[in-house]
Amino acid sequence: MIWKARLSYYKRQVYFNVNSQGANKASWYLILPSALLAASCLLPLAYLGLRAMQADPVVWQILWRPKSLEALWHSLLLTATVTFSSVIVGLTLAWISVRTNIAGRKAWSIILALPLVFPSFVGAYTFIAAFGSHGMIANLLGIEKMPSVYGFWGAFMVLSLFSYPYVFLTVRAALSKMDPNIEEAARTMGKSQGAIFKDIILPQLNPSIQSGALLVALYTLSDFGAVSMLQFDTLTRMIYVQYESSFNRTGAAFLALSLVAITIIILLLNRALRSDRVVKSSASGKIRPPRMLKLGRWKIPALLLCIAILSLGLILPVSVIVYWMLEGINNGEFLYGGFGIITNSVLASILAAIATIAFVIPSSRLQTKYPGKLANFTENAAYLSSALPGIVIALSLVFFSIHALPGFLYQSLAVLVFAYMIHFVPHAMGCLRSSFENIDPNFECAARNLGAKESQVVKSITLPLLKPGVITGAALVFLTCMKELPATLLLAPTGFDTLATRIWSATEEGFFARAATPALCLVLVSGLSIWIILSQEDELLS
């Protein structure tokens, strides 16, 4: 009996070894949802492939036209620069708000995440309204002609300001959970603060930096709203124009395939840079807070940097929205579209968050406990789908709903929710995967040794430890669904207007006052999501 118990123990050790590829086979309730999720995420690629096979050889020439090559270069340039600037800003602000003695440190760690609530097209709308040739700043200062906000620099500024929180949030969480014992040991050995940051802290932050940078890169690559409003020709804008202006949409499918190729390169680069080693805290129980770094003469510059980012990324957009909202109230346009657009936005986003989490939980479990071909395939399919513009995902679902689904599902809420799910899977996948990796397998192993069934282990051990990741992932999906524009424009049921579509239709016609109140409602509802995300992080760290 002793040797059987010992054999069972060693079997469980192998079961929980994440580096073991074939120690145990995954259960069907992990494999089936993961396979369905991967197949769903690949539907847009299947649509693009069908379009490509139906194309005449002459259509291939669209990829080599000077305008297409210019749009490709613009997409690469914007993605690289926005990602780089977001990493620098997000890492710097996370370090200042978590590890220094800056005044109001805890408040800054929350406030600096709030620019994430602004969709890119709302950010672009506020910048045009503020810095345009006849905007608020020009009228306030009495300047007849302001520098143009359109083109690359406008798109770069807007996307950087409203994307850096992806990096800020992931790095902030990693810094808060980091065990300070190694740093203090290095400090007692005479290492400088710079050497400690470079050799000890930065390697531990690399996974969180790469995770945030990947989200920023994919978000920038697939952005449509900001580049359209700021008149910067990228592949996404060219795809939209091609779809709208041409009856034959095959050319736009070829342009979308260029985005797929760029995404594959980004994913391969991310995988090459990502370390398979998971750094876990060596401390038992609650992690004690690290020693705060005294800024000294850098205190004022650090404070001014936080104030500048906050002013451009939060105070200015809110001020513009409130100004135009008051103008709208004076003109009798308090909430263009009524309160039903708020209900529609919240309903679709909640349903999408629930559906996404339901599929991502088994997929993330498969990736962390049974790494292999299916797990890698599911992860890559999810990221490929998320990088495609919403308009490509929407038109692929229109195609398949017409040809493969019952007629009543065409242009239904179910198809819209499905589009949200396959577009924003990585937002939940990153949270859930990180949560699974941080669960100590000894807890589950001990429960099994005490005779608990698998269902009891999941209910009593796994799910409670997974709760913060589930809520954070759901809140992120809800937040991004609230801001999604192209897919909503094409897939929403007739009469099913949302805050995003109302804002877009008003700003496209130049009615800033009409767009202000829906924009403010969108910011407030999205702000609730940020509060939930931060509260779950605090609960996890407490």
Buried (B, 14 or more C-beta within 10 A) or exposed (E): EEEEEEEEEEEBBEBBEBEBEEBEEBEEEBBEBBBBBBEBBBBBBEBBBBBBEEBEEEBEEBBEEEEBEEBBEBBBBBBEBBBBBBBEBBBBBBBBBBBBBBEEBEEBBBBBBBBBBBBBBBBBBBBBBBBBEEBBBBEEEEEEEBEEBBBBBBBBBBBBBBBBBBBBBBBBBBBBBBBBBBBEEBBEEEBEEEEBBEEBBEEBBBBBBBBBBBBBBBBBBBBBBBBBBBBBBBBBBBBBBBBEEEEEBBBBBBBBBBBBEBBBEBBEEBEEEEEEEEBEBEEEEEBEEBEEBEBEEBBEEBBEBBEEBBEBBBEBBBBBBBBBBEBBBEEEBEBBBEEEBBEBBBBBBBBBBBBBBEBBBBBBBBBBBBBEEBBEBBBBBBBBBBBBBBBBBBBBBBBBBEEEBEEEBBBBBBBBBBBBBBBBBBBBBBBBBBBBBBBEBEEBBBBBEEEBEEEEBBEEBBEEBBBBBBBBBBBBBBBBBBBBBBBBBBBBBEEBBBBBBBBBBBBEEEBBBBBBBBBBBBBEBBBBBBBBBBBBBEEBEE
